Amino acid sequence: MTATRAVITATGSLIPPVRLPNEHFLDRDFHARSGRKIEKPTSEILQQFEAITGIRERRYVADDQVTSDIATLAAATALDSSGIDRESLDAIILAHNFGDVRSGTSRPDLVPSLAARVKHKLAIQNPATAAWDLIFGCPGWLQGVIVAQGMIRAGDARRVMVIGAETLSRISDPHDRDSLIYSDGAGATILEAVESDEPVGILAHNVRSDTGAELEMLVMARSNHPELLGDEIYLKMEGRKLYRYALETVAGSIRCCLEKAGVGLEQVSKILLHQANEKMDAAIVKALYDLYGMPVPDDVMPMTISWLGNSSVATVPTLLDLILRGQVGAHRIDSGDIVVFGSVGAGMHINAVVCRMP
């Protein structure tokens, strides 16, 4: 039966220019949440950090760039690769969490919306191109995809741009070890309506929000070294609690999504998870395959966290774009492949999407 399907037809990304390897932080003093200086040698802290997270380096934006700038560059790349008229976009959805944070401060700038700023910078004149922001923690880009496919299937849109962009370097406490995780980046996708007899594009989605004690796993608070940084507030994470929460919930959410789609795990070509922590992502994928009593295939989970770090909403769309451009080792995504997307982040929110690539 012919139906309107929401299909990802173009992608783009922006890899920020400033590369910071772990060695860059050898002269940094790290403090515990109590404010007490961690006496362990910084070299040892960095070695343990890399062993746990898999992160060897990360990318930061230039001093004169903000989130809407890199979002615009990623969006322009997606538009250029699609060949479509940018005036034909029905909507621009920009997922982020902290707005345009200027260099030298951790204070967000959220008005006007970043999506409106991106529309302006793209010089789109069509007033019918609605532009709005979506704040949903690290799963924000994927939630934007879910919203876009709903609009398309309802007949309210034919073409929607979904962008994930963040500059976490501006809101991370330099005296907190967790700051080593965070990075900057932007990824963009275009979803279009396709009439098809066969299931293609977004096949199913699943969303979950836990807002009890889980709400405190990611918060904004003063620096671990307030004597130096005063009353500015920074992103703080309960890493071990978040790790346990993710292992207990994400695999089941993905399984639920696969069941909604009527897709077996053996049919999945790639699993693209939010690049939060290499060991955590590997444990999530193992937990998923354990649910099915199956071993994990060697090449099912591509990773970029080792050299790009955790750029929140930008990790998954950036990963998708780089794979499609042949820039993630031997990983490939071909027409007809079934790809699972999954993310977990502040809220606590989890979402998953099953997609058959056109």
C-alpha positions, -999 to +999 in steps of 0.1 A: +000+000+000+014+034-010+021+056+020+040+088+027+073+079+043+099+102+060+133+096+045+167+110+053+179+123+020+209+145+028+234+151+056+261+175+066+284+182+096+310+206+109+341+194+127+354+224+147+389+235+139+406+234+174+420+199+181+429+192+218+446+159+226+446+147+262+482+159+266+469+195+263+455+192+299+487+180+316+491+213+334+455+214+346+445+211+382+414+190+388+392+193+419+364+171+434+329+184+437+337+193+473+363+217+461+392+196+473+421+194+449+427+159+435+462+150+445+466+122+420+491+132+392+473+147+362+491+123+339+475+094+358+441+111+357+444+114+319+454+078+315+425+065+335+401+089+317+412+075+283+409+039+295+373+045+307+359+067+279+381+059+249+386+096+243+421+106+231+412+141+218+383+164+213+373+194+191+365+230+202+352+259+181+373+289+174+369+319+198+348+338+174+323+310+167+291+302+185+266+273+182+244+289+156+275+295+134+285+259+133+249+248+129+246+270+099+278+255+083+265+220+089+231+229+074+247+245+044+267+213+037+235+192+039+217+216+015+246+217-009+248+179-010+210+176-015+207+200-044+173+212-032+162+248-031+166+260+006+134+281+002+115+248-001+122+238+035+090+236+055+108+237+088+142+240+105+144+222+139+176+229+158+184+207+188+208+222+214+208+228+252+227+259+260+222+284+231+249+306+218+275+308+246+302+334+238+339+328+244+349+337+280+316+331+296+293+301+304+261+322+301+236+311+274+221+334+248+188+319+237+168+348+222+161+349+194+160+311+189+190+295+174+169+280+146+158+315+136+194+327+136+203+298+113+175+306+090+187+342+088+223+331+082+212+308+054+194+338+039+161+318+036+133+344+028+103+320+028+081+330+058+065+295+057+098+280+067+091+276+104+122+277+126+123+265+163+146+251+189+143+217+206+159+211+240+159+174+250+194+168+264+218+147+243+189+129+225+178+162+210+187+157+174+171+123+173+140+138+190+139+163+162+140+135+136+110+119+154+091+153+153+100+158+117+088+124+106+055+130+124+050+162+105+058+145+072+035+115+078+007+138+089+010+158+057+021+190+074+055+191+058+074+178+028+109+188+037+124+194+072+159+202+082+170+188+116+202+201+131+221+191+163+247+216+174+265+223+207+295+241+221+300+222+254+335+236+258+319+268+268+298+254+297+322+227+311+341+234+343+379+233+335+386+220+370+362+191+368+375+158+353+343+154+335+351+184+313+375+162+294+345+144+279+329+174+263+335+188+229+318+209+202+302+200+169+273+202+146+254+177+123+225+183+100+200+161+081+172+167+057+141+145+059+118+144+029+084+129+021+086+099-002+056+080-016+064+043-014+047+010-014+076-005+006+085+006+042+115+030+038+129+058+059+118+061+095+101+028+104+095+033+141+105+053+171+105+049+209+109+076+236+112+074+273+116+101+301+125+093+337+122+124+359+124+111+394+158+108+411+172+106+375+166+144+371+197+151+392+222+132+370+230+162+349+227+197+364+242+231+363+263+242+393+293+263+404+328+253+395+347+227+416+372+255+421+349+285+429+378+306+442+390+310+406+357+309+387+333+325+411+295+323+405+295+311+369+277+278+365+288+248+346+275+214+335+279+187+362+273+150+358+268+120+381+288+098+358+285+065+376+247+068+382+242+078+345+263+048+334+242+024+354+209+041+343+219+038+306+229+001+310+195-007+327+173+011+302+187+018+267+189-017+254+153-024+263+142+009+247+159-001+214+143-036+216+109-020+220+116+002+189+127-028+168+095-047+178+074-017+168+091-017+134+087-055+130+124-058+125+147-085+139+180-076+154+197-098+129+185-075+101+203-045+116+233-033+097+245-006+120+237+008+154+246+045+158+246+054+195+252+088+211+289+090+215+290+095+252+315+069+265+331+041+245+328+015+273+292+025+280+282+023+244+299-011+240+281-023+271+247-011+258+251-029+225+262-061+243+231-058+266+209-054+235+224-085+218+222-104+251+184-098+251+182-117+218+208-144+228+231-133+200+268-123+199+277-088+189+289-085+153+324-070+150+314-040+128+279-031+140+288-001+161+309+026+145+326+051+169+340+086+166+343+095+203+381+087+204+389+118+182+357+139+184+347+135+221+311+140+233+294+169+215+260+160+229+232+165+202+258+166+174+274+132+179+248+110+161+242+132+130+279+139+127+286+101+129+259+095+102+273+121+079+309+109+082+299+073+075+279+083+044+310+103+033+333+072+038+352+089+067+348+063+095+372+036+086+356+007+067+321+014+079+295+019+051+258+024+050+241+013+017+207+017+003+183-007+020+204-011+051+185-010+084+201+014+109+192+018+145+198+052+162+198+055+200+206+082+225+204+089+263+209+121+281+198+148+305+162+145+317+167+115+318+156+110+282+161+080+260+150+076+224+155+052+195+147+052+158+147+023+133+154+035+098+157+018+064+180+038+043+167+048+008 
